[in-house]
Amino acid sequence: MKPLFLIYFFTLLFFSPLIQSQTNDDPEIRKMITEVKAENLENTVVKLVSFGTRHTLSDTKSKTRGIGAAQKWVKSEFDNYALESNGRLTATIDYFTVKADGKRILKDSQLANVMATLKGTDPTDDRVLIISGHLDSRVSDVMNIKDDAPGANDDGSGVAAMMEIAKIMSKRSFPCTIIFVAVTGEEQGLYGAKHLAELAKESKWNIIAMINNDMIGNSLSSGTNLRDNTQVRVFSETIPYLETEEEAKIRKTTNKDNDSPSRQFARYIKTTTSQYVDQLNINLVYRNDRFLRGGDHTPFSQNGFTAVRFCEMNENFNHQHQDIRTENNIKYGDLPEFMDFEYLRKITCSNLATLSNLAWSPKAPINVGIEVKSLSNSSTLLWSPAADKKIYGYQILMRETSSSHWEKTFFTTDTKIELPYSKDNFFFAVQAVDSLGHASLAVFPIPIR
């Protein structure tokens, strides 16, 4: 009887349209993660600090000090990575002018973002992924352009992570395009990110996801003295900035307030990190950014793109936006000595696994819907496949309405599935997967009558 049982089991496993999904690890992603080194990240941060100040309005002519020297160095590093990319990676310094705003830009000023573009190998795949960190730094007075502003953690950490990922990913091929960027003007008003987001919208880039890394290298909080290098926050917007009247109507009807595209991306990061990165938990924070504060992902959200922010779990305000000094035996200033580079390594790995998994994934399903033509204690979902030869099947994600993250996953090769769970009690989403388990972003279903 035992052999017959095994035959029956494997028949169900391979031919049933409704089976529990089994996660597949991609050995290449595993290999890439091993290439992320804490010492590399530390060396990059120390180099960035060596420019003295990287204030947005600091010296642009010097070869050794100021924002201009830092930008040229980042560009030279991108050019070095390009040598191992078989011509796929190209780098540029994108200069642009910001008009005086009477606040933090006192006169018309030329700013610049340093960008490296890893061109996709599939001419039919117009998807774009963006990862950023801000290159500029500041001290207590945001207009002080002369004093040393090391900016080790804020945001040397985000730039170092972005550069390490660019170096590793540029040695591989991906069907879609990935843009690595060190923006400036963040501390003066998110100007670099705003310029890039508006350029992307005007140029009609198909940005499916944007990651902003800002302060991801400190694990000890000020005041409470909490130390934790096993958690990192990912912030995501609730209601999209550019939500249309029809989209608002559907959101209110289906109660999908916690299922914006950015929030789906945040959950994607949590799932992928749990799969590939040890001792790091993604803490989903359900707001666009910290209370009354903002970051470089915000202009992308405001222009209708899916964007999230990585930020350390416990901020240390003794080492953020501070003049370098010692008071009451407390040393202030954003210096490398206060950073946790193993923590930074893990967060860099999370970024890398997420970007790689998404870049290799098939395109997301389209016309995803849930039938509501009759009352039922089961739920029927249906969708259309995107034009993508890599699609192997589909994962249906499910969670209780009170849960922040997906709890159960089903797999099918069909484009329709009936689940024995009531849509009154659960939320669902659908994502496409390839044969290696690379999954697209999840798509929330709309009602189909």
C-alpha positions in Angstrom: 0.0 0.0 0.0 2.8 2.4 0.7 4.1 2.7 -2.9 0.5 3.4 -4.1 0.1 6.1 -1.5 3.3 7.8 -2.6 2.2 7.7 -6.3 -1.1 9.2 -5.2 0.6 12.0 -3.2 3.0 13.0 -6.0 0.1 13.0 -8.5 -1.7 15.4 -6.3 1.4 17.5 -5.9 2.1 18.0 -9.5 -1.4 18.0 -11.0 -3.7 19.6 -8.5 -4.6 23.2 -9.4 -4.8 24.1 -5.7 -1.7 23.2 -3.7 0.3 24.9 -1.0 3.2 26.7 -2.5 6.8 25.5 -1.8 9.4 28.3 -1.8 12.3 27.8 -4.1 15.7 29.3 -3.3 17.7 30.7 -6.2 21.4 29.6 -5.7 22.6 32.6 -7.7 20.9 35.0 -5.2 22.4 33.0 -2.4 25.8 33.4 -4.0 25.3 37.2 -4.5 24.5 37.6 -0.9 27.8 36.0 0.1 29.6 38.7 -1.9 28.3 41.5 0.3 31.1 42.3 2.8 30.8 44.4 5.9 34.4 45.6 5.4 33.6 46.8 1.9 30.7 48.8 3.2 32.9 50.3 6.0 35.6 51.3 3.5 33.0 53.1 1.3 31.6 55.0 4.3 35.1 56.0 5.5 35.9 57.2 2.0 32.7 59.3 1.8 33.5 60.8 5.2 37.0 61.7 4.0 35.5 64.4 1.8 35.0 66.5 5.0 31.5 67.8 4.1 29.1 66.7 1.4 26.7 69.5 2.0 24.6 70.0 -1.1 25.8 73.6 -1.4 29.5 72.9 -0.5 32.5 73.1 -2.8 32.1 71.6 -6.3 35.6 72.5 -7.7 37.9 70.8 -5.2 39.2 67.4 -5.9 39.4 66.4 -2.3 36.6 68.2 -0.3 32.9 68.9 -0.8 30.0 67.5 -2.7 31.7 67.8 -6.1 34.6 65.6 -5.2 32.3 63.0 -3.6 30.2 62.9 -6.8 33.2 62.5 -9.0 34.5 59.6 -6.8 31.1 57.8 -6.9 31.0 58.2 -10.7 34.6 56.7 -10.9 33.5 53.7 -8.8 30.5 53.1 -11.1 32.9 53.3 -14.1 35.0 50.6 -12.5 32.0 48.4 -12.0 31.1 48.9 -15.7 34.3 47.2 -16.7 32.9 43.9 -15.6 29.4 44.4 -16.9 30.0 43.6 -20.6 28.9 47.1 -21.6 25.6 46.9 -19.8 26.4 49.4 -17.0 26.8 53.0 -17.9 27.3 55.9 -15.4 26.7 59.6 -15.6 26.5 62.7 -13.4 23.1 64.3 -14.1 23.4 68.1 -13.4 20.3 70.2 -12.9 19.4 73.7 -11.6 17.3 74.4 -8.6 15.8 77.8 -8.2 16.2 79.7 -4.9 13.4 78.8 -2.6 14.0 81.4 0.1 14.5 78.6 2.7 17.3 76.1 2.2 18.3 77.2 -1.3 19.2 80.9 -1.0 20.3 81.3 -4.7 19.9 79.4 -7.9 22.2 76.4 -7.6 23.4 73.6 -9.8 22.9 70.2 -8.2 23.6 66.7 -9.5 22.7 63.1 -9.1 25.2 60.3 -9.8 23.5 57.5 -11.7 24.5 54.1 -13.0 22.1 52.3 -15.3 22.2 48.5 -15.7 20.4 48.0 -19.0 18.0 45.1 -19.2 18.8 42.3 -21.7 15.2 41.8 -22.9 14.1 44.5 -25.4 10.5 43.7 -24.7 10.8 44.3 -21.0 10.5 48.0 -20.2 10.3 47.6 -16.4 12.6 49.8 -14.3 13.8 49.3 -10.7 15.5 52.1 -8.8 17.6 52.0 -5.6 18.9 55.2 -4.0 20.8 56.7 -1.1 21.4 60.4 -0.6 25.0 61.7 -1.0 24.6 65.0 0.8 25.2 65.5 4.5 24.7 68.2 7.1 25.4 69.3 10.7 23.2 71.1 13.3 22.7 74.1 11.1 21.3 72.9 7.7 22.8 76.0 6.0 26.3 75.4 7.4 28.4 74.5 4.3 31.9 75.0 5.8 32.2 72.7 8.9 32.9 69.0 8.7 29.7 67.1 8.1 30.8 63.4 7.9 27.4 62.0 7.2 28.6 58.4 7.9 25.2 57.0 8.6 23.1 59.8 7.2 23.4 58.8 4.5 26.8 57.3 3.8 25.2 54.0 4.8 22.5 54.2 2.1 25.0 55.2 -0.6 27.5 52.4 0.5 24.7 49.8 0.3 23.6 51.0 -3.1 27.1 51.0 -4.5 27.9 47.5 -3.1 24.7 46.2 -4.8 25.6 47.9 -8.0 29.0 46.3 -8.0 27.5 42.8 -7.5 24.5 43.1 -9.8 26.4 44.6 -12.7 28.3 41.3 -13.1 24.9 39.6 -13.9 22.3 39.9 -16.5 18.7 40.9 -15.8 15.8 41.2 -18.3 14.7 44.6 -17.0 16.6 47.8 -16.3 18.0 48.7 -12.8 19.1 52.3 -11.9 21.5 52.9 -9.0 21.6 56.5 -7.9 23.2 58.7 -5.3 21.0 61.8 -5.1 21.8 65.2 -3.6 19.7 67.9 -2.1 17.9 65.6 0.3 18.7 67.7 3.4 17.7 70.9 1.5 14.3 69.6 0.5 14.5 66.2 -1.4 15.6 68.1 -4.6 17.6 65.3 -6.2 14.9 62.7 -5.8 12.2 65.2 -7.0 14.3 65.9 -10.1 14.7 62.2 -10.9 11.1 61.3 -10.2 9.8 64.1 -12.4 12.2 63.1 -15.2 11.0 59.5 -14.9 7.4 60.6 -15.1 8.0 62.9 -18.1 10.0 60.2 -19.9 7.3 57.6 -19.1 9.6 55.2 -17.4 7.8 52.0 -16.3 9.1 52.1 -12.7 7.6 49.1 -10.9 9.5 49.7 -7.6 11.8 52.2 -6.0 13.9 51.6 -2.8 15.2 54.5 -0.8 17.9 53.6 1.8 18.3 56.3 4.3 20.1 55.7 7.7 20.5 51.9 7.7 23.8 51.6 9.6 23.1 52.3 13.3 21.7 49.8 15.8 21.8 51.8 19.1 19.1 54.3 19.9 19.7 57.5 21.9 17.8 58.1 25.1 16.4 54.6 25.4 19.7 52.9 24.7 18.0 50.1 22.9 20.4 48.0 20.7 19.0 45.8 18.0 20.6 44.8 14.7 18.0 42.1 13.9 15.2 44.5 12.7 14.8 47.2 10.1 11.9 49.4 9.3 10.3 49.5 5.8 7.9 52.5 5.4 5.1 52.4 2.8 2.3 54.7 2.0 -1.3 53.9 2.7 -3.4 55.7 0.0 -1.5 56.5 -3.2 -0.9 60.2 -3.7 -2.3 60.1 -7.2 -5.3 57.9 -6.5 -8.1 58.5 -9.0 -11.7 58.9 -8.1 -12.5 55.4 -9.5 -9.6 53.9 -7.6 -10.8 55.5 -4.4 -14.2 54.1 -5.0 -12.8 50.6 -5.4 -10.6 51.0 -2.3 -13.5 52.0 -0.1 -15.7 49.2 -1.5 -13.1 46.5 -1.0 -11.5 47.9 2.1 -8.0 47.7 0.5 -6.6 50.6 2.6 -3.6 48.4 3.6 -3.0 47.1 0.1 -1.6 50.0 -1.9 1.1 49.0 -4.5 3.8 50.4 -2.1 2.5 48.3 0.7 2.5 45.2 -1.5 6.1 45.9 -2.3 6.9 46.2 1.4 5.4 42.8 2.0 7.4 41.5 -0.9 10.6 42.8 0.8 9.6 41.1 4.0 8.9 37.7 2.3 12.1 37.8 0.3 14.2 38.9 3.3 12.8 36.1 5.4 13.8 33.6 2.7 17.3 34.8 2.0 18.7 36.8 5.0 19.4 35.3 8.4 18.8 37.3 11.6 17.0 40.2 10.0 13.3 40.9 10.3 11.5 43.5 8.2 9.3 45.6 10.5 6.4 46.9 8.3 5.6 50.4 9.3 2.3 51.5 7.9 3.0 55.1 7.1 4.9 56.8 4.3 7.8 57.8 6.6 8.5 58.7 10.2 6.1 61.0 11.9 6.0 64.4 10.1 9.2 63.5 8.3 10.1 62.5 4.8 12.7 60.9 2.5 13.7 60.5 -1.1 11.0 57.9 -1.9 8.3 60.5 -1.3 8.7 62.4 -4.6 8.4 59.1 -6.4 5.2 58.3 -4.5 3.9 61.8 -5.3 4.5 61.1 -9.0 2.6 57.9 -8.9 5.4 55.3 -8.5 5.6 52.4 -6.1 8.2 53.4 -3.5 9.3 52.5 0.0 12.0 53.5 2.5 14.4 51.4 4.5 15.4 52.9 7.8 17.2 51.6 10.9 15.0 50.3 13.7 16.4 52.7 16.4 17.6 56.1 15.5 20.4 57.8 17.4 19.8 61.6 17.5 23.3 62.2 19.1 24.7 61.2 15.8 22.1 62.7 13.4 22.2 66.3 12.2 24.8 67.2 14.8 28.0 69.3 15.0 31.0 67.2 15.9 31.6 68.0 19.6 31.7 66.5 23.1 29.3 67.7 25.8 28.8 66.2 29.3 31.1 63.3 28.2 28.8 62.6 25.3 30.3 62.6 21.8 28.1 64.0 19.1 28.4 63.7 15.3 27.7 61.3 12.5 30.9 59.4 12.5 31.8 55.8 11.3 32.8 54.8 14.9 29.2 54.8 15.9 28.0 52.5 13.1 27.2 48.8 13.1 28.6 47.5 9.8 27.3 44.0 10.3 23.8 45.4 10.6 24.4 47.4 7.4 25.6 44.2 5.7 22.3 42.4 6.5 20.2 45.3 5.3 22.3 45.5 2.1 21.6 41.8 1.6 17.9 42.4 2.0 18.0 45.0 -0.7 20.0 42.8 -3.0 17.8 39.8 -2.6 14.7 41.9 -3.2 16.0 43.6 -6.3 17.4 40.4 -7.8 14.3 38.4 -7.2 12.1 41.1 -8.6 14.4 41.8 -11.6 14.4 38.1 -12.6 10.7 37.7 -12.0 8.1 37.5 -14.8 5.7 40.4 -15.3 2.8 40.7 -12.9 -0.6 39.3 -13.9 -3.2 41.8 -15.3 -6.9 42.1 -15.0 -6.8 40.4 -11.6 -10.3 40.1 -10.2 -12.5 38.3 -7.7 -16.0 37.1 -8.6 -18.9 38.6 -6.7 -21.8 37.6 -8.9 -23.2 35.2 -6.2 -22.9 34.7 -2.5 -20.5 31.9 -1.5 -18.3 30.7 1.3 -15.5 30.1 -1.2 -13.7 32.7 -3.3 -13.0 32.6 -7.0 -10.1 34.7 -8.5 -9.2 35.1 -12.1 -6.7 37.0 -14.1 -4.9 37.4 -17.4 -1.3 36.5 -18.0 1.1 39.3 -19.0 3.1 38.8 -22.2 6.0 37.0 -20.6 7.5 33.6 -21.6 9.0 33.2 -18.2 5.7 32.6 -16.5 5.5 29.1 -14.9 2.5 29.6 -12.7 0.8 31.8 -10.2 0.8 32.2 -6.4 -2.3 33.3 -4.7 -1.6 35.0 -1.4 -4.0 35.1 1.5 -4.2 36.7 4.9 -6.9 37.5 7.5 -8.2 41.0 7.4 -6.5 41.8 10.7 -3.1 40.6 9.6 -0.3 42.8 8.3 1.4 40.1 6.2 0.5 37.2 4.0 -0.2 34.0 5.9 -1.0 31.3 3.3 0.1 30.8 -0.3 -1.4 28.6 -3.0 0.0 27.7 -6.4 -1.7 27.0 -9.8 -0.8 27.0 -13.4 -4.3 28.1 -14.4 -5.5 31.7 -14.7 -8.5 31.0 -12.4 -8.8 29.4 -9.0 -11.5 28.7 -6.4 -10.4 28.7 -2.8 -12.4 27.3 0.1 -12.1 30.5 2.0 -14.6 33.3 2.2 -13.8 36.8 0.8 -15.6 38.2 3.8 -12.9 37.0 6.1 -9.7 37.2 4.0 -7.7 39.4 1.7 -6.1 37.9 -1.5 -3.6 38.9 -4.1 -2.0 37.2 -7.1 1.6 37.1 -8.4 3.3 35.4 -11.3 6.3 33.1 -10.7 8.9 31.5 -13.0 10.3 28.0 -12.7 13.0 29.2 -10.2 10.5 30.8 -7.9 11.1 34.4 -8.8 7.8 36.2 -8.0 6.4 39.4 -9.4 4.8 42.0 -7.2 1.4 40.9 -5.9 -1.8 42.4 -7.4 -4.9 43.0 -5.3 -8.1 41.8 -7.1 -11.0 44.1 -8.0 -14.6 42.9 -7.9 -16.0 41.2 -11.1 -19.8 41.0 -11.3 
